[in-house]
C-alpha cells in the first residue's frame, strides 16, 4: 500500500511546542516515518506545504512539498498526486482535515486519521 501523509497535520496532533521549531518537528516526523516504513515495508510519501529549509533527505521515504507555499498547498499536492495514480484505491491518505478527506474519498482512496496514525508510527 502507498501512503500519502499530510505532514503538518500529523505533526499538529501533539501540542508539544512544534511551532517553535517547525524544521525540527519535520525532522522528527521524517525519522518516525523512516523507521516505520523500514519495519512495515510501506511505500511512504510525506507532503509539506513548503520545502524544508535546510532540505530533508531520506533513502526510505519520499519527502515532498507543494510547488508553491500557501494555505492548504499540501492538501492540493496530495490530491494532485492521488489523481495521477492509476489505482487510487490502493492509496491511503493520512489527514484529519475533513475537506481533504472528502476530496480523497471522491478520488477513490481511503483516509487514516492523523492522531491514530501518529500513535502507530511512534511505536516503531
C-alpha positions in Angstrom: 0.0 0.0 0.0 1.1 3.5 -0.7 0.7 6.2 1.9 0.4 9.9 1.3 1.0 11.8 4.6 -0.3 15.3 5.3 2.9 16.1 7.2 2.0 19.2 9.2 -1.4 17.7 10.0 0.3 14.7 11.7 2.8 17.0 13.4 0.0 19.1 14.8 -1.6 16.1 16.6 0.7 16.7 19.6 0.8 20.1 21.3 4.5 19.6 22.0 5.5 23.2 21.0 6.4 22.1 17.5 5.5 25.6 16.2 8.6 26.9 17.9 10.9 24.9 15.6 9.0 23.6 12.6 12.1 22.2 10.9 12.9 20.1 14.0 9.3 18.8 14.1 9.6 17.9 10.4 12.8 16.0 11.0 11.2 14.1 13.9 8.3 13.1 11.7 10.5 12.0 8.9 12.6 10.0 11.3 9.5 8.2 12.7 8.2 7.6 9.1 11.5 6.2 8.0 11.6 3.7 10.9 8.0 2.7 10.3 8.5 2.3 6.6 11.6 0.2 7.1 9.8 -2.1 9.5 6.5 -2.4 7.7 7.7 -2.2 4.1 5.2 0.6 3.4 5.6 3.0 0.5 5.5 6.4 2.1 5.3 10.0 0.8 5.1 12.8 3.3 4.0 16.1 1.9 4.7 19.5 3.5 3.3 22.9 2.4 6.7 24.3 1.7 10.2 22.9 1.2 12.0 22.2 4.5 15.0 24.5 5.0 17.5 23.1 5.0 16.2 20.2 2.8 15.3 16.9 4.5 16.5 13.9 2.6 15.6 10.3 3.1 16.6 7.0 1.5 13.5 5.2 3.0 10.6 7.6 2.1 9.9 10.4 -0.3 9.9 13.9 1.3 7.8 16.1 -0.9 6.3 19.6 -0.8 3.8 21.7 -2.7 5.1 23.7 -5.7 4.1 27.0 -4.1 3.8 27.5 -0.3 0.3 28.8 0.7 -2.5 27.7 2.9 -3.8 24.2 2.0 -1.0 23.8 -0.5 0.0 20.4 0.8 -3.7 19.3 0.5 -3.8 20.3 -3.1 -0.5 18.5 -3.8 -1.8 15.3 -2.1 -4.9 15.4 -4.3 -2.8 16.1 -7.4 -0.6 13.1 -6.7 -3.6 10.9 -5.8 -5.4 11.8 -9.1 -2.2 10.9 -11.0 -2.3 7.3 -9.6 -3.6 4.5 -11.8 -5.1 2.8 -8.8 -6.2 5.4 -6.2 -7.9 2.7 -4.2 -4.5 1.4 -3.3 -3.6 4.7 -1.6 -4.3 5.7 2.0 -4.1 9.3 2.9 -3.2 10.3 6.4 -5.0 13.5 7.5 -7.7 14.8 9.9 -8.6 17.6 7.6 -12.3 17.0 6.7 -12.2 18.9 3.4 -9.1 16.9 2.3 -10.8 13.7 3.4 -13.8 14.4 1.3 -11.6 15.1 -1.7 -9.6 11.8 -1.1 -12.8 9.7 -0.8 -14.2 11.3 -4.0 -11.0 10.2 -5.8 -11.4 6.6 -4.6 -8.7 6.5 -1.9 -9.1 5.8 1.8 -8.3 8.0 4.8 -6.5 7.3 8.0 -6.9 9.9 10.8 -3.7 11.6 11.8 -3.7 11.0 15.6 -4.1 7.2 15.5 -1.5 7.1 12.7 0.9 9.1 14.7 0.4 6.7 17.6 1.2 3.8 15.3 4.4 5.3 14.0 5.6 6.4 17.4 5.6 2.8 18.4 8.1 1.9 15.6 
